Amino acid sequence: MGMIPISRRTKVGILGAGPAGLLLSQILHMEGIDSVIVENRSRRHVEERVRAGVLEQGTVDLLHDIGAGERMKREGLKHHGFELRFGGEGHRIDMHELTGGRCITVYGQNEVVRDLVDLRLAAGGEIHYGAEDVGIEGFAGAAPKIRFREDGRDHVVECDFIAGCDGFHGICRPAIPEGVLTFYDKTYPFGWLGILAETAPSSEELIYARHERGFALHSMRSPTVTRLYLQCEPGESLDAWPDERIWDELELRLETRAGFRLARGRIFQKSVTPMRSFVTEQMQYGRLFLAGDAAHIVPPTGAKGLNLAAADVMVLGRALARFYGSGAQDGLESYSRTCLRRVWRAQHFSWWMTQMLHQFPGADAYDRARQLAELDNIVSSRAAAQNVAENYSGLVLGE
């Protein structure tokens, strides 16, 4: 005879201990709302995943508001602008001046996760790592449940709502009945070869470079670690890219007539990221709400992934606070509509940046000249530059 499952009651059951799930749990905690997080990966895996590193102004403000901004304030790199580089020339976009004071902060997603985990655990938050056989049920009605195994024991979490923050490959989106959701999917004909290198950044701010050989991005993670990307084939083998070839190609794509010098160092991580756009409509079904990568993916050109996840859970957190505070359900009912407006604006910006800066297979002389005209318009027109700065630094959360 099997053991009786360990049963737990909470208000909000959260699938996924990435940024979206942790942020939502802390937002709810600040409102006095109990939650439980269930994660199928180990704590170490989740905390060491290298992902996004550019935080919009609204995301930074949110982290400070919920008490997770202390280390970010000390170690994060605040940037007031970034550079568009094409035709051998660099052109700075002054976000701070163009947006009335907004900026971005370079601070790795894995660092955000560590800060949030420490915050949740210090407050007595419940996070189940390494959960197996995770399943959800009852969310179409009024009795949602999360089931999982941990250390050989079955667990059941009974809750009022389930938040699906378990990523693109998670279980929540597929659990919604077939035919309910509409999917919008676009795959790009290239990927990004990304590296982390032990060297000081060669520029104080990010550089987005459009080159005839393909796109390149100069970024950073700290004063001693540089993050760099090269456009490559989507299925590119890392074996074809020894360190010297990577540095040589970066030199070519980031070169300027003024003689830009790229600092080289030991490469300690390489990966190839495919590029895609994906949107789920709707982002809710019954008492199940999708947030972050579970509901949408953007190409990293616009630096929107983590920031969209933060915006989603801010909207959901506010809606749940209203529900538990007064019984009002309007925020929950409008969750998809509110989030998707922002999601599609971010999708458009990410697509636009991607098509303007990358070399597409089959592109002709007309396409290349049009790209250069788009870039020239941005650096020649204050209105055009302001539009880029406002989108890049981020819309107001919840807008």
C-alpha positions in Angstrom: 0.0 0.0 0.0 1.5 3.4 -1.0 2.1 6.2 1.4 -0.6 9.0 1.6 0.5 12.0 -0.4 1.8 15.0 1.6 -0.9 17.7 1.1 -0.4 21.4 1.3 -2.8 24.3 1.0 -1.8 27.6 -0.5 -3.4 30.5 -2.3 -1.2 30.5 -5.5 0.7 27.6 -6.8 3.6 28.6 -9.0 5.3 26.3 -11.5 8.9 27.4 -12.2 11.6 28.9 -10.0 13.0 31.2 -12.7 12.7 35.0 -12.6 9.0 35.0 -13.4 8.0 32.5 -10.7 10.3 34.0 -8.0 9.3 37.6 -8.8 5.6 36.7 -8.6 6.1 34.8 -5.3 7.8 37.9 -3.8 5.2 40.3 -5.1 2.5 38.2 -3.5 4.4 37.9 -0.3 4.6 41.7 -0.1 0.8 41.7 -0.3 0.4 39.0 2.4 -0.6 36.3 -0.2 0.8 32.8 0.4 2.4 30.9 -2.5 4.3 27.7 -3.1 6.9 27.3 -6.0 7.5 23.9 -7.6 10.6 23.5 -9.9 11.7 20.4 -11.7 15.3 21.4 -11.9 17.9 21.7 -9.1 18.6 24.9 -7.3 22.1 24.9 -8.7 20.9 24.5 -12.3 18.4 27.3 -12.0 20.9 29.7 -10.4 23.7 29.0 -12.8 21.7 29.3 -16.1 23.3 32.1 -18.1 20.5 34.0 -19.9 19.6 37.7 -20.3 21.6 40.5 -18.8 19.9 43.8 -19.8 17.3 45.0 -17.3 14.9 47.8 -18.3 14.3 50.7 -16.0 10.9 49.3 -14.9 12.4 45.9 -14.1 15.1 47.6 -12.0 12.5 49.7 -10.2 10.4 46.6 -9.5 13.4 44.7 -8.0 14.1 47.6 -5.7 10.5 47.9 -4.7 10.2 44.3 -3.6 13.6 44.3 -1.7 15.7 42.5 -4.3 17.8 45.4 -5.5 20.6 45.7 -2.9 23.3 43.7 -4.7 22.2 44.8 -8.1 22.7 48.4 -7.0 26.2 47.7 -6.0 27.3 45.4 -8.8 25.0 46.2 -11.7 26.3 48.3 -14.5 24.0 51.3 -15.2 24.1 52.4 -18.8 22.6 55.7 -20.1 23.0 54.8 -23.7 24.1 52.3 -26.3 25.8 52.4 -29.7 24.6 51.5 -33.2 27.6 50.7 -35.4 27.4 50.4 -39.2 29.4 51.5 -42.2 32.5 51.7 -40.0 31.1 54.4 -37.7 29.6 54.3 -34.3 26.5 56.3 -33.3 25.5 56.7 -29.6 21.8 56.6 -28.7 21.5 58.6 -25.5 18.6 56.9 -23.8 18.8 59.0 -20.6 18.4 62.3 -22.4 15.9 61.0 -25.0 13.5 59.4 -22.4 13.7 62.0 -19.6 16.0 60.0 -17.4 15.5 56.3 -18.0 18.4 53.9 -18.4 19.2 50.2 -18.4 21.2 48.1 -16.0 23.4 45.2 -17.1 23.0 42.5 -14.4 22.8 38.8 -15.3 19.6 36.9 -15.0 21.3 34.3 -12.9 22.3 37.0 -10.5 18.6 38.2 -10.3 17.6 34.6 -9.6 20.1 34.2 -6.8 19.0 37.5 -5.2 15.3 36.4 -5.4 15.9 32.9 -4.1 17.8 34.4 -1.1 15.0 36.8 -0.5 12.2 34.2 -0.7 14.0 31.7 1.6 14.9 34.4 4.1 11.2 35.2 4.3 10.2 31.6 4.8 9.1 31.1 1.2 8.5 27.5 0.1 10.4 26.3 -3.0 10.5 22.7 -4.1 13.5 22.0 -6.3 14.1 18.8 -8.3 10.4 17.9 -8.3 9.5 14.9 -10.5 6.4 13.8 -12.3 4.9 17.3 -12.0 1.3 17.6 -13.1 -1.6 20.1 -12.7 -5.3 19.5 -12.6 -8.6 21.2 -11.7 -7.7 24.6 -13.0 -10.7 24.7 -15.4 -12.8 24.8 -12.2 -12.4 26.1 -8.7 -10.0 23.5 -7.2 -6.6 23.6 -8.9 -4.0 21.2 -7.8 -0.3 20.7 -8.4 1.0 17.1 -8.0 4.7 16.1 -7.9 7.2 13.7 -6.3 10.0 14.9 -4.1 12.5 12.6 -2.3 10.4 9.6 -3.1 7.2 11.0 -1.6 4.1 12.2 -3.5 3.0 15.8 -2.8 -0.3 17.6 -3.6 -0.5 21.4 -3.5 -4.1 22.6 -3.4 -4.5 26.2 -4.4 -6.9 28.9 -5.7 -4.8 29.7 -8.8 -1.9 28.3 -10.7 0.8 30.5 -12.3 2.5 28.8 -15.2 6.0 30.3 -15.0 7.7 27.1 -16.2 9.2 28.3 -19.5 8.7 27.5 -23.1 9.2 23.7 -22.6 7.1 23.5 -19.4 4.0 21.5 -18.7 1.5 24.4 -18.1 0.8 25.6 -21.7 0.4 22.0 -23.0 -2.0 21.2 -20.2 -4.6 23.7 -21.6 -7.1 21.8 -23.8 -6.4 21.7 -27.5 -8.1 24.3 -29.6 -8.3 26.9 -26.8 -5.1 28.7 -27.6 -3.8 30.4 -30.7 -0.1 30.3 -31.4 2.0 32.7 -33.4 5.4 31.4 -34.3 8.3 32.7 -36.4 11.7 31.0 -36.7 14.6 33.1 -38.0 17.2 31.7 -40.5 20.1 32.3 -38.2 21.3 32.0 -34.6 23.7 33.7 -32.2 27.0 32.3 -31.2 27.5 33.7 -27.7 30.6 33.7 -25.6 31.7 34.8 -22.1 35.3 35.9 -21.9 37.7 36.9 -19.0 38.5 40.3 -20.3 37.5 43.9 -19.5 34.8 45.2 -21.8 36.2 47.1 -24.8 33.4 49.7 -24.5 31.5 51.2 -21.6 28.2 50.6 -23.3 26.6 47.9 -25.5 27.4 48.0 -29.2 24.9 46.7 -31.8 26.8 46.2 -35.1 25.4 45.7 -38.5 28.0 44.3 -40.9 28.1 42.7 -44.3 29.4 39.5 -42.7 26.6 39.5 -40.2 25.4 41.0 -36.9 27.6 41.3 -33.8 26.9 42.5 -30.3 29.4 43.7 -27.7 28.0 43.4 -24.2 29.3 42.7 -20.7 28.5 41.0 -17.4 30.9 42.8 -15.1 34.0 45.1 -15.3 36.1 41.9 -15.9 33.8 39.7 -17.9 32.7 40.5 -21.5 29.7 39.0 -23.3 29.9 38.9 -27.1 27.7 37.5 -29.8 28.0 36.7 -33.5 25.3 36.0 -36.1 25.8 32.4 -37.3 23.9 29.5 -38.8 21.1 28.3 -36.5 22.5 24.8 -36.3 26.2 25.9 -36.1 28.6 23.4 -34.5 30.8 24.9 -31.9 33.6 22.7 -33.2 33.7 25.0 -36.3 34.5 28.0 -34.0 37.8 27.8 -32.2 38.6 30.7 -30.0 40.9 32.5 -32.5 38.3 32.4 -35.2 35.7 33.9 -32.9 38.0 36.8 -31.9 39.0 37.4 -35.5 35.4 37.5 -36.7 34.4 39.8 -33.9 37.2 42.1 -34.8 36.0 42.3 -38.4 32.3 42.9 -37.6 33.0 45.5 -34.8 35.8 47.4 -36.7 35.5 51.1 -37.2 37.4 53.6 -39.4 38.7 55.1 -36.2 40.5 51.8 -35.4 38.4 50.2 -32.6 40.4 47.6 -30.7 38.7 44.6 -29.2 40.2 43.3 -25.9 40.7 39.5 -26.0 40.8 37.1 -23.2 40.1 33.5 -22.2 36.7 32.3 -23.5 35.1 30.2 -20.7 31.7 29.6 -22.2 30.3 29.2 -25.7 26.8 28.4 -26.9 24.6 28.8 -30.0 21.1 30.3 -29.4 18.4 29.8 -32.1 16.3 32.8 -32.9 12.5 32.7 -32.8 9.4 34.7 -32.0 6.4 33.0 -30.3 3.2 34.3 -28.7 0.4 32.4 -27.1 -3.1 33.9 -27.1 -4.7 33.8 -24.6 -2.4 33.7 -21.6 -5.0 32.4 -19.2 -7.5 29.5 -19.0 -9.8 29.1 -16.1 -7.6 29.5 -13.0 -4.3 28.9 -14.8 -2.3 32.0 -15.9 0.8 31.8 -18.1 3.7 34.2 -17.6 7.1 34.7 -19.2 8.5 32.2 -21.6 5.6 29.9 -21.1 3.5 32.5 -23.0 6.0 34.2 -25.3 9.5 34.2 -26.8 11.3 37.1 -28.4 14.6 37.1 -30.3 17.3 38.6 -27.9 18.1 41.5 -30.2 15.6 43.8 -28.3 16.6 42.5 -24.8 13.0 42.0 -23.9 12.7 38.4 -22.6 13.3 38.8 -18.9 11.7 42.2 -18.9 8.5 40.9 -20.4 8.3 38.2 -17.7 8.7 40.9 -15.0 5.8 42.9 -16.6 3.6 39.8 -16.8 4.0 38.9 -13.1 3.6 42.6 -12.1 0.2 42.6 -13.8 -0.8 39.2 -12.4 0.4 40.1 -8.9 -1.7 43.3 -8.9 -4.7 41.4 -10.1 -4.4 38.8 -7.4 -3.9 41.5 -4.8 -7.1 43.1 -5.9 -8.9 39.8 -5.8 -7.8 38.9 -2.3 -8.2 42.4 -1.1 -11.8 43.1 -2.3 -12.9 40.1 -4.3 -12.6 42.1 -7.6 -12.0 39.8 -10.6 -11.7 42.4 -13.3 -7.9 42.4 -13.2 -7.8 38.6 -13.5 -10.3 38.6 -16.4 -8.3 41.3 -18.3 -4.8 39.7 -17.6 -4.3 38.4 -21.1 -5.5 41.6 -22.8 -3.3 43.8 -20.6 -0.2 41.6 -21.0 -0.6 40.9 -24.7 -0.7 44.6 -25.6 2.8 45.0 -24.2 4.0 41.6 -25.5 3.1 42.5 -29.1 4.8 45.9 -28.8 7.9 44.1 -27.6 7.5 41.5 -30.4 7.4 44.3 -33.0 10.5 46.1 -31.5 12.5 42.8 -31.3 11.6 41.8 -34.8 12.3 45.3 -36.1 15.8 45.4 -34.5 16.5 41.9 -35.8 15.5 42.5 -39.4 17.5 45.8 -39.4 20.7 44.5 -38.1 21.1 40.9 -39.4 22.0 39.5 -42.8 19.2 37.4 -44.2 19.8 34.5 -46.6 18.7 35.6 -50.1 18.9 39.3 -49.3 19.8 41.5 -52.3 21.4 44.9 -52.8 18.0 46.6 -52.3 17.5 44.9 -48.9 21.0 45.9 -47.7 20.5 49.5 -48.8 17.2 49.7 -47.0 18.7 48.4 -43.8 21.3 51.2 -44.0 18.6 53.8 -44.7 16.7 52.6 -41.5 19.9 52.9 -39.4 20.7 56.3 -40.9 17.2 57.5 -40.1 17.6 56.6 -36.4 20.9 58.4 -36.1 19.7 61.5 -38.1 16.3 62.0 -36.6 15.7 62.8 -32.9 12.1 61.5 -33.2 13.4 58.2 -34.6 16.1 57.9 -32.0 13.6 58.7 -29.2 11.4 55.9 -30.4 14.3 53.4 -30.2 15.4 54.8 -26.8 11.9 54.5 -25.3 11.3 51.0 -26.5 14.8 49.8 -25.5 14.7 51.3 -22.0 11.3 49.8 -21.6 7.6 50.8 -21.4 6.2 51.5 -18.0 5.4 48.2 -16.2 1.8 47.3 -16.5 1.3 49.7 -19.4 
